[in-house]
């Protein structure tokens, strides 16, 4: 079974909660996260098989109504995107670190998936909007060449939309920095 991830972003917290409820009632999906984000928006991220995620996202779009901002569906999503969203695990080894920052939460999920598929990389955290003024960032680790490939992948995805804030590669992070990453 192919796993997919779907995300909806709305400008109303109340409607977002209602929308997330409808998505999981109507479709066979599970919630990865559903929460308020800055500045006063709400995101719902679900996963399941591709057809169910598509159905859930389309349902969510209908219920979002005038509060709809954006939605995405990523079929065959890299499985390491899920724990990165909830900050569930820190890789055993931290080599070089890549940081990608965007004004778009949806673009950051798309970029994180593409980054993890671009080279031998481990996710650290995918932070979406909370405490960030609506921005998002993704941190990941691997050897310097792999991290550079990941950053270049993100830059290519964001090349024409103007939503990329910054990308950085830290070749040898300090041991004092590593505990602050999640």
C-alpha positions as CSV (number, residue, x, y, z in Angstrom):
1,X,0.0,0.0,0.0
2,X,1.4,3.4,-1.0
3,X,1.4,5.9,1.9
4,X,0.4,9.5,1.1
5,X,0.3,12.7,3.1
6,X,-2.3,15.5,2.7
7,X,-2.3,18.9,4.3
8,X,-4.9,21.7,4.5
9,X,-4.3,25.2,5.8
10,X,-7.2,27.5,6.7
11,X,-7.5,31.0,8.3
12,X,-10.0,30.0,10.9
13,X,-9.1,27.8,13.9
14,X,-12.8,26.9,14.5
15,X,-13.4,25.9,10.9
16,X,-10.0,24.1,10.9
17,X,-11.1,21.9,13.8
18,X,-14.5,21.2,12.2
19,X,-12.8,20.5,8.8
20,X,-10.3,18.0,10.4
21,X,-13.2,16.2,12.1
22,X,-15.0,15.9,8.8
23,X,-11.9,14.7,7.0
24,X,-11.4,11.7,9.3
25,X,-15.1,10.9,9.6
26,X,-15.5,10.6,5.8
27,X,-12.2,9.1,4.8
28,X,-10.0,6.2,6.1
29,X,-7.1,8.4,7.1
30,X,-5.2,9.2,10.4
31,X,-4.2,12.6,11.6
32,X,-0.5,13.2,11.7
33,X,-1.1,16.6,13.3
34,X,-4.0,19.1,13.5
35,X,-3.3,22.4,15.3
36,X,-3.4,26.1,15.3
37,X,-0.4,27.9,13.8
38,X,0.8,31.5,13.6
39,X,-0.6,33.9,12.7
40,X,-4.0,32.5,13.8
41,X,-4.3,29.8,11.1
42,X,-5.0,26.1,11.4
43,X,-3.4,23.1,9.6
44,X,-4.6,19.5,9.4
45,X,-2.2,16.9,8.1
46,X,-3.5,13.4,7.4
47,X,-1.9,10.2,6.1
48,X,-3.1,6.9,4.6
49,X,-3.3,5.3,1.2
50,X,-3.3,7.6,-1.7
51,X,-7.0,7.4,-2.6
52,X,-8.1,8.0,1.0
53,X,-5.8,11.0,1.4
54,X,-7.1,12.5,-1.8
55,X,-10.7,11.9,-0.6
56,X,-9.9,13.5,2.8
57,X,-8.2,16.6,1.3
58,X,-11.0,17.2,-1.2
59,X,-13.5,16.8,1.7
60,X,-11.5,19.3,3.7
61,X,-11.4,21.8,0.9
62,X,-15.2,21.7,0.6
63,X,-15.6,22.2,4.4
64,X,-12.9,24.9,4.5
65,X,-15.0,27.2,2.4
66,X,-14.0,30.9,2.5
67,X,-11.3,30.1,5.0
68,X,-9.2,27.9,2.6
69,X,-5.6,29.0,2.1
70,X,-3.8,26.0,0.6
71,X,-3.7,22.2,0.3
72,X,-1.3,19.6,-0.9
73,X,-1.2,15.8,-1.5
74,X,2.1,13.9,-1.7
75,X,1.7,10.3,-2.8
76,X,4.5,7.9,-1.9
77,X,5.8,10.3,0.8
78,X,9.1,9.6,2.4
79,X,8.2,7.8,5.7
80,X,10.7,10.0,7.7
81,X,8.5,13.1,7.0
82,X,6.0,11.9,9.6
83,X,8.2,11.8,12.7
84,X,9.9,15.0,11.6
85,X,6.5,16.8,11.8
86,X,6.0,15.9,15.4
87,X,9.7,16.0,16.4
88,X,9.5,12.4,17.5
89,X,13.0,11.3,17.0
90,X,16.5,12.6,16.9
91,X,18.9,10.8,14.6
92,X,21.6,8.8,16.4
93,X,24.4,10.6,14.6
94,X,24.5,14.3,13.5
95,X,26.9,15.1,10.8
96,X,26.4,18.2,8.7
97,X,23.1,20.0,9.2
98,X,20.9,21.5,6.6
99,X,18.3,24.2,7.4
100,X,15.7,25.3,4.9
101,X,13.2,28.1,5.8
102,X,10.1,29.2,3.9
103,X,7.2,31.5,4.2
104,X,5.0,28.6,3.0
105,X,4.1,25.7,5.3
106,X,2.8,23.6,2.3
107,X,6.0,24.2,0.3
108,X,8.1,23.2,3.3
109,X,6.3,19.8,3.5
110,X,6.8,19.3,-0.3
111,X,10.5,20.3,0.1
112,X,11.1,18.1,3.1
113,X,9.8,15.1,1.2
114,X,12.0,15.9,-1.9
115,X,15.0,16.6,0.3
116,X,14.8,13.2,2.0
117,X,14.4,11.6,-1.4
118,X,17.4,13.4,-2.9
119,X,20.2,11.9,-0.9
120,X,21.1,9.7,2.1
121,X,19.7,12.1,4.8
122,X,18.0,11.9,8.1
123,X,15.2,14.2,9.2
124,X,15.6,16.2,12.4
125,X,12.5,18.4,12.5
126,X,9.9,19.9,10.3
127,X,8.4,22.9,12.1
128,X,5.2,24.2,10.6
129,X,4.1,27.7,11.6
130,X,3.9,27.3,15.4
131,X,5.7,30.2,17.0
132,X,7.2,31.2,13.7
133,X,4.9,33.9,12.4
134,X,3.5,31.5,9.9
135,X,6.8,30.5,8.5
136,X,8.2,26.9,8.4
137,X,11.6,25.3,8.5
138,X,13.1,21.8,8.0
139,X,16.4,20.6,9.6
140,X,18.1,17.5,8.4
141,X,21.5,15.7,8.7
142,X,23.9,13.6,6.6
143,X,27.3,14.0,5.2
144,X,28.2,17.4,3.8
145,X,27.6,16.4,0.2
146,X,24.2,14.9,0.9
147,X,23.1,17.9,2.9
148,X,24.3,20.2,0.1
149,X,22.2,18.1,-2.3
150,X,19.2,18.5,0.0
151,X,19.6,22.3,0.2
152,X,20.0,22.5,-3.6
153,X,16.8,20.4,-4.0
154,X,14.9,22.9,-1.8
155,X,16.3,25.8,-3.8
156,X,15.2,24.3,-7.1
157,X,11.6,23.7,-5.7
158,X,11.3,27.2,-4.5
159,X,13.2,28.9,-7.5
160,X,10.3,30.8,-8.9
161,X,7.8,31.4,-6.1
162,X,9.7,33.8,-3.9
163,X,8.7,32.0,-0.7
164,X,12.1,30.7,0.3
165,X,13.6,32.7,3.2
166,X,17.0,31.1,3.6
167,X,19.0,27.9,3.4
168,X,22.1,27.0,5.4
169,X,24.6,24.1,5.5
170,X,26.6,23.7,8.8
171,X,29.5,21.3,7.9
172,X,30.6,20.6,11.5
173,X,28.0,21.7,14.1
174,X,29.0,22.3,17.6
175,X,28.0,19.6,20.2
176,X,26.5,22.5,22.1
177,X,24.1,23.3,19.3
178,X,22.8,19.7,18.7
179,X,20.5,19.5,21.8
180,X,18.7,22.7,20.7
181,X,17.6,21.3,17.4
182,X,14.3,19.7,18.6
